[in-house]
Structure formats: C-alpha cells, structure tokens
Amino acid sequence: MKPRNAFYAQSGGVTAVINASACGVIETARLHPEAIGTVYAGRNGILGALREELIDTSLESDRDIAALRHTPGSAFGSCRYKLKDIEKQKAEYERLIEVMKAHDIGYFFYNGGNDSSDTAYKVSQISEKMGYPLTCIGIPKTVDNDLPITDCCPGFGSVAKYIVASIMEASLDIQSMCESSTKIFILEVMGRHAGWIAAAAGLAQRHGEDAPQIIVFPEVPFDQARFLQRVDQVVKRDGYCAMVVSEGAQFADGRFLSDSGVTDAFGHSQLGGVAPMLANLIKQELGYKHHWAVADYLQRSARHIASLTDLEQAYAVGQAAVELALKGHNAIMPVIKREQDQPYRWSIGEARLADVANVEKKMPRDFIREDGFGITDAARRYLAPLIEGEAFPPFVNGKPDYVKLRNVLVPKKVEKSFPV
Amino acid sequence: MKPRNAFYAQSGGVTAVINASACGVIETARLHPEAIGTVYAGRNGILGALREELIDTSLESDRDIAALRHTPGSAFGSCRYKLKDIEKQKAEYERLIEVMKAHDIGYFFYNGGNDSSDTAYKVSQISEKMGYPLTCIGIPKTVDNDLPITDCCPGFGSVAKYIVASIMEASLDIQSMCESSTKIFILEVMGRHAGWIAAAAGLAQRHGEDAPQIIVFPEVPFDQARFLQRVDQVVKRDGYCAMVVSEGAQFADGRFLSDSGVTDAFGHSQLGGVAPMLANLIKQELGYKHHWAVADYLQRSARHIASLTDLEQAYAVGQAAVELALKGHNAIMPVIKREQDQPYRWSIGEARLADVANVEKKMPRDFIREDGFGITDAARRYLAPLIEGEAFPPFVNGKPDYVKLRNVLVPKKVEKSFPV
C-alpha cells in the first residue's frame, strides 16, 4: 500500500500543551513511513486547508519537533473560524476535499474543542459522500474542560496548576501585609461558561477554610449582599480574604458582572474586568484596601508551570490519533479515560465524533459547596490528579527555550484560490 | 562574652525571595551560638517590636528554616509602617530600645527598602544616644530595584524572570491567533516610580524587534498619538502587538494613565488598570480586538519561577548581615557588587545606612531606546544576568510545598503596652 499524506491543524484558543499533541501526531507518523508520507500542518488552522497554505513538517528536524512538547502557543498558528453549515455552504467542504485530494492527503487530524469536533465530523461525512477516502480524527483540546465523554481535556490541567500555584503565592503575599495594609486580593480567571478553572483554585487550600476563602463561580448567581457579607466575615476571621472569580460570573438574570456598566473617560462602556469591578464594590461597601489581578492569556500559555499529567495526556491523544487512524478507525476522537482517582490511573479510549460534536460538558453541581463559595470533596477527587507532576521547559540564559519552527509552505497545486 | 539575642524583621511589600534572606540570617546565626542567642522575628515587621510581639525562631526546626529559601511572602508578617521622625516622636524609638533591652537583643536586622534603611539608621543613632549597645544592619529587599549603591536589589531578579517568561508565553499565544482574532495583548506590571520591571520585559525579545514590540515606561511621557501610531505599525508589520506597560506610566503633566477618569456604574472613579485603559483606547481608535492582563501580586510572589541568581543574592545578604554584625560592623547594609557582566560574577560589599536611607535609584536614561518603546543593549547587559538560573520549589501533589512556620510568640517582659 502506497503511503498517503496527513493533514494536521489546531483550532481555537491555544493551550500550554497543544503543541505536545502536535508532537505526538508528528512523531508517531514518523514511526510509520509505510503508511503515512508527509504530515502537512494547516497554517493558522483550518484556514490553511481552505487557502492551501500547508506547512511541510518533514522539513522540521526531529529535535525541533520534540521541542514542541515544551513550547506553548500554536506552532503552526490557529484560528477562530467555524466552518459553515454543510447544507448551506457546501463549497467550503468541497474546497477542503479538493485541497486534500491535490496533496494526496488520506488522514485529517483536527485538534480542538467542540466546534472542531463538529467540523471533523462533517469533513468525514462529506468525504464519504464525495467518494474521497479520508480518515478523520479529532484530537481533544481546551482549557475550558468542557468536552463530553473524555474525563478531562488536555490543556485544562496546566491552567489549573498555574491557577493553584498563583493563588497560593498571592495569598501568602497578601497575608503577609494584611495587618496594616491590603486585605483583599482578587484573581480573575478564565471560564466564560463553566467554572472548571475557578474550581481548580480550590485545590490551593490546605484545609477547608484557608485561602482562597472565596471562589465566585459562573454557576452560582451572584448575590451582592451575600457576597459582601462573606467577604467581611472572612476578613474579620482571617485578617484578609483572597478570592478567585470566574470571568463568567453573572447575576441571577444572566448579565455578566463584567458588563455591569463600567465606563471610561469618554463615556464608552468598558469591556471586562470582573476583578476590578468586585474590588471596587468591596472598597465602596466595606472600605477594605484591595489588589486585583487578571491572568488572562498568562494562564493558558503558562508552559513554565505545566502539569506533567496534562502534558502526557496531550501527547498521548496526539499519538493515539495516529495509531487509531492506522488501525482504520474513522470519525472518532481519542479520549482520556479515568481508571482510578488515587493513585491516579488513566488510559486512552475513543469516542465517536458525532457524540462529541457541539456537546458541552457542564461542571457537576455537586462540585460546588452548598454555600456556593468553594468546592466539595468530590471536586477535589476529580481535580487533584490533573495538576500532578511537573514538566519544566528547558531554560537558556534564564529564559524558557521555546522552539520556533521553520514553517515552510509547500507549493500550491490547486489552480483556484478560495476567498477566506 | 555572653551571647546576645538578635531581632529580625521584614518591612514593606514582600518578594518571592525575602524569606531566603530570613533563612540566611537565621541559619548563619545558628552557626554562631557563642555570639548570638535566639533570633527573634518581629511579628508583622517592626510592629512586632513596638508591640513586643516577638516570634521565637529557635522553636522552628532546621528543616522548616531551610524551607524559607523556597517560600514566598513574609514568613513572620510584614507591614507598611514608617517610624515617625526621630525628633518629633522620640517615644517610638525609645519603645524599640526598651523592648530590645528587655529581651537582651544586641543585633537589629531590618530587611527592607529605602524607608527601612532610614529606620535602621535611626535606630542605630538612638541606641547610641541612649547608651544601649545595638548593632544595626539593613538587609536590602525590593522588587522595585530602587536602592542606591547595591548593583541590584534582591527580589527584583525574580519578578524580572516572571515577567520575561510570562510575556514570552502570552506573545506566543496571541501570535497563534492573530490572523483571525485578537491582535493586541497588554501586560501591566509593577513599578510606580521607575521602569525597572517593565524594562526587564525587553529581555523576552530574541531579536530587536519581536515581542514585546512595545514597552511603556514611566520615564517616558505618554504621547497618545505616537503610541497609537506605533501600535498600528507593529500590527501591520507583525500581525499582532504584544506590549508591557508599567503601572506608573504617565502623561507629560505627571498624571498617571491609571487615573485617567475611568468610572464605574455608580460614577465613582475607578482605581487602576493602565492595561484596560490602553486596551480600550486602542479598540476605540484603531478597532483592534484586544486582551489584557494585570499581574499585580502574582509577579512579586511567583516563587515558582524565581531566579536562582536572585535567590542566592537574597540568601547571601542575609548571611552577610550576620557575619558583618559579628565582625563589629554597625549601621551598614550588605550590598551586591557586580564584578563582571558576562560571565556574571558578583560579590558582597557594604554600604553605610546613612548613604542608603531615603535615596532612590532611578533607571539610567540610556537604558531606554531613543524611540522610548524598548530597551538598549546597555540595559540588556545589566538585566540579563539577574534572571539567570532556575530554583524551582519542591512540589507535593502538584502544588509548591511552601512552609508555614509555627510562629510562637515569646512572653512579654515589658509591663506597659504601646499604642500602635
């Protein structure tokens, strides 16, 4: 059997370990030259396929590909681009198949979240319909941890570890000074729709009641009076209050706290910032001096404090994607299966893309304490293993030694360009 | 000679490595039982001396004291409390001497910045005047790097390393997505009066022009038109612009950018946030999608990515403080002397507290590039060695294993309390 080429692309927001999945795909493909020719990576994700901007990864050295394991961001570029509905806009899918065909691509690996599973699924359908043999495999990735079926999502564990270390450290800082200075520290974390990342901060507690003493979840409608009362209680008890708030925190009516009417000097509504909003509220109502931090991209790109568990899983799903493809599986996604909590054991399973596509996994309600300000033991059991182990990148001259690939595009073969 | 006890206190904002200085003091004192009895630590800094709240560090195990090397924050508590002028308010100084006397304290170690040097200096004067023999030694500490005479300040190198790694990582993130999504990333860093921390971000560049493409210094009056023009140029050239802005950034008339009229829903002026302010400005004027982060306390408590050079210097100044005291030096501060840039070599020197007190070291003007948006080679030569080397803390269950001391207070001996 003549080997066929493979296409690999990353999609959506990147993570500290998505390149480890790329590394898993490429290294595993290189072990099977009898079946897989060249791995082409989409420049800027799926846009690279539509525009026929394909990166020839065979021009990258083994050493540079191995360095993807410790390099955050997206080595080939990613994008926010959702393919249109297959019925309404068949042209995009046909274009994809046309490009795949032109480069003799027999394997389609798509590394992303919910939308990407949907895309990979549709590509598998259209290729079948068009009679073009293409093995389509999704590879899970998202810091939001919201994919179904898989026990967790590669990318999440590293954000969780970053948030745990960061709030532990900042809490020690504020605690040091609280007697005569700042009493409130607020760290804003990602998670527009679910409180997975905020929940992880609960792992920073040694005992049930220490810092962070308050977590504000998107799942719990924000009640200003109860919140202020709790802040005040904690400051009176501990001398300070360290808290972690989700960017998705919202009022009972569904309005985000971050949309609550902050305007700038010109009267324009100012975007975002739950942390400054709550800090100001506390200052006005309780008079406490505050500090706040917004981690934003720092959290999801913090490869320097990635979770080894997360890294290994990110690599493993990339590796498994290729192995499953070679076994002839199609329209599936390798997933993480939890075998045991403590000591943690996991393995790779598989899910049908049809079952993953567009399904969002919510955080179980029993992960949030009844008072709404912290996590339960069930949450701890689930979360704790995901931050286990360290995987520091190499450092040169005191800086993380992140790789920059050559990213050489292969010559185009399709005559027409595609407007995207 | 009968051994005498020692007093040690931390002052002002804490750092990732101030406890390493405490470790240096206590471990070195333990090596000299013939001269130093117990090291008492002030609970919440100098307040502990005024209130006679002295922590008996002899009750802490060698192992826990050693763990201070890798624990951020202030192990005994710190404070923002400046002693009043010695002429106007002699009572405070007399109280200090009274407490020292009651506990047979012959060594006064004060770990802090400019104000603290001033306090230590005054204590040395008053003790002399009152005929109470007290050896007063300052120990340098500040993330702001603004102490004179010493080549650098313990605490700064670790913040610098954190900022370098963070902006490198976030830049990879934004670069990954810029083709179809966010084009602007702004990281706000500390440094109200000088741009040392902002300047450190320049080390993240591999070449002169890559990320962070713009640094906004407090030393360079903010010119909105020039700034916007540069942002636009960079986005058009690179596809994205990652920048680091100092919280101390200001207009030509001295107003801080963070005070530029942002109000909340209630019309109250909102504190802080240069990053969101600039992000909004860019959005309004250039229309680019943005993300921003404010590192705040995360940066100065990030022991998980401390600089080994910084850590070693923090320990060394603590150790030297005790050794110099035992040699009979008084009213001095051990300082870092740079012997050579590359390879970096340093040694410990000493400065008179009188020369350190209340003097602020500014960043040399020739550290800032002529266009005002980056650093020069001179700055690179100075900064690069300070972030060298890694000193990861131990981790247990995926979390940094920071120590919590017992912090047992010794019984009070002075009859009167002191209102503070």
Chai-1 contact restraints between the chains, C-beta under 6 A:
chainA,res_idxA,chainB,res_idxB,connection_type,confidence,min_distance_angstrom,max_distance_angstrom,comment,restraint_id
A,V14,B,D173,contact,1.0,0.0,6.0,A-B,restraint_1
A,V14,B,S176,contact,1.0,0.0,6.0,A-B,restraint_2
A,N44,B,E179,contact,1.0,0.0,6.0,A-B,restraint_3
A,P72,B,E169,contact,1.0,0.0,6.0,A-B,restraint_4
A,P72,B,L172,contact,1.0,0.0,6.0,A-B,restraint_5
A,G73,B,L172,contact,1.0,0.0,6.0,A-B,restraint_6
A,G73,B,D173,contact,1.0,0.0,6.0,A-B,restraint_7
A,G73,B,S176,contact,1.0,0.0,6.0,A-B,restraint_8
A,S74,B,S176,contact,1.0,0.0,6.0,A-B,restraint_9
A,G77,B,S176,contact,1.0,0.0,6.0,A-B,restraint_10
A,S78,B,S176,contact,1.0,0.0,6.0,A-B,restraint_11
A,S78,B,M177,contact,1.0,0.0,6.0,A-B,restraint_12
A,C79,B,S180,contact,1.0,0.0,6.0,A-B,restraint_13
A,R80,B,S180,contact,1.0,0.0,6.0,A-B,restraint_14
A,R80,B,S181,contact,1.0,0.0,6.0,A-B,restraint_15
A,Y81,B,S180,contact,1.0,0.0,6.0,A-B,restraint_16
A,K161,B,G398,contact,1.0,0.0,6.0,A-B,restraint_17
A,V164,B,K399,contact,1.0,0.0,6.0,A-B,restraint_18
A,A165,B,H304,contact,1.0,0.0,6.0,A-B,restraint_19
A,A165,B,P400,contact,1.0,0.0,6.0,A-B,restraint_20
A,S166,B,L298,contact,1.0,0.0,6.0,A-B,restraint_21
A,E169,B,P72,contact,1.0,0.0,6.0,A-B,restraint_22
A,E169,B,S301,contact,1.0,0.0,6.0,A-B,restraint_23
A,E169,B,A302,contact,1.0,0.0,6.0,A-B,restraint_24
A,A170,B,Y297,contact,1.0,0.0,6.0,A-B,restraint_25
A,A170,B,L298,contact,1.0,0.0,6.0,A-B,restraint_26
A,A170,B,S301,contact,1.0,0.0,6.0,A-B,restraint_27
A,L172,B,P72,contact,1.0,0.0,6.0,A-B,restraint_28
A,L172,B,G73,contact,1.0,0.0,6.0,A-B,restraint_29
A,D173,B,V14,contact,1.0,0.0,6.0,A-B,restraint_30
A,D173,B,G73,contact,1.0,0.0,6.0,A-B,restraint_31
A,D173,B,Y297,contact,1.0,0.0,6.0,A-B,restraint_32
A,D173,B,S301,contact,1.0,0.0,6.0,A-B,restraint_33
A,S176,B,V14,contact,1.0,0.0,6.0,A-B,restraint_34
A,S176,B,G73,contact,1.0,0.0,6.0,A-B,restraint_35
A,S176,B,S74,contact,1.0,0.0,6.0,A-B,restraint_36
A,S176,B,G77,contact,1.0,0.0,6.0,A-B,restraint_37
A,S176,B,S78,contact,1.0,0.0,6.0,A-B,restraint_38
A,M177,B,S78,contact,1.0,0.0,6.0,A-B,restraint_39
A,E179,B,N44,contact,1.0,0.0,6.0,A-B,restraint_40
A,S180,B,C79,contact,1.0,0.0,6.0,A-B,restraint_41
A,S180,B,R80,contact,1.0,0.0,6.0,A-B,restraint_42
A,S180,B,Y81,contact,1.0,0.0,6.0,A-B,restraint_43
A,S181,B,R80,contact,1.0,0.0,6.0,A-B,restraint_44
A,S260,B,A265,contact,1.0,0.0,6.0,A-B,restraint_45
A,G261,B,A265,contact,1.0,0.0,6.0,A-B,restraint_46
A,V262,B,D264,contact,1.0,0.0,6.0,A-B,restraint_47
A,T263,B,T263,contact,1.0,0.0,6.0,A-B,restraint_48
A,D264,B,V262,contact,1.0,0.0,6.0,A-B,restraint_49
A,D264,B,N280,contact,1.0,0.0,6.0,A-B,restraint_50
A,A265,B,S260,contact,1.0,0.0,6.0,A-B,restraint_51
A,A265,B,G261,contact,1.0,0.0,6.0,A-B,restraint_52
A,Q270,B,N280,contact,1.0,0.0,6.0,A-B,restraint_53
A,G273,B,P276,contact,1.0,0.0,6.0,A-B,restraint_54
A,P276,B,G273,contact,1.0,0.0,6.0,A-B,restraint_55
A,N280,B,D264,contact,1.0,0.0,6.0,A-B,restraint_56
A,N280,B,Q270,contact,1.0,0.0,6.0,A-B,restraint_57
A,H291,B,D296,contact,1.0,0.0,6.0,A-B,restraint_58
A,H291,B,Y297,contact,1.0,0.0,6.0,A-B,restraint_59
A,A293,B,V294,contact,1.0,0.0,6.0,A-B,restraint_60
A,A293,B,D296,contact,1.0,0.0,6.0,A-B,restraint_61
A,A293,B,L298,contact,1.0,0.0,6.0,A-B,restraint_62
A,V294,B,A293,contact,1.0,0.0,6.0,A-B,restraint_63
A,V294,B,V294,contact,1.0,0.0,6.0,A-B,restraint_64
A,D296,B,H291,contact,1.0,0.0,6.0,A-B,restraint_65
A,D296,B,A293,contact,1.0,0.0,6.0,A-B,restraint_66
A,Y297,B,A170,contact,1.0,0.0,6.0,A-B,restraint_67
A,Y297,B,D173,contact,1.0,0.0,6.0,A-B,restraint_68
A,Y297,B,H291,contact,1.0,0.0,6.0,A-B,restraint_69
A,L298,B,S166,contact,1.0,0.0,6.0,A-B,restraint_70
A,L298,B,A170,contact,1.0,0.0,6.0,A-B,restraint_71
A,L298,B,A293,contact,1.0,0.0,6.0,A-B,restraint_72
A,S301,B,E169,contact,1.0,0.0,6.0,A-B,restraint_73
A,S301,B,A170,contact,1.0,0.0,6.0,A-B,restraint_74
A,S301,B,D173,contact,1.0,0.0,6.0,A-B,restraint_75
A,A302,B,E169,contact,1.0,0.0,6.0,A-B,restraint_76
A,H304,B,A165,contact,1.0,0.0,6.0,A-B,restraint_77
A,H304,B,I305,contact,1.0,0.0,6.0,A-B,restraint_78
A,I305,B,H304,contact,1.0,0.0,6.0,A-B,restraint_79
A,I387,B,G398,contact,1.0,0.0,6.0,A-B,restraint_80
A,E388,B,G398,contact,1.0,0.0,6.0,A-B,restraint_81
A,E390,B,F395,contact,1.0,0.0,6.0,A-B,restraint_82
A,F395,B,E390,contact,1.0,0.0,6.0,A-B,restraint_83
A,G398,B,K161,contact,1.0,0.0,6.0,A-B,restraint_84
A,G398,B,I387,contact,1.0,0.0,6.0,A-B,restraint_85
A,G398,B,E388,contact,1.0,0.0,6.0,A-B,restraint_86
A,K399,B,V164,contact,1.0,0.0,6.0,A-B,restraint_87
A,P400,B,A165,contact,1.0,0.0,6.0,A-B,restraint_88
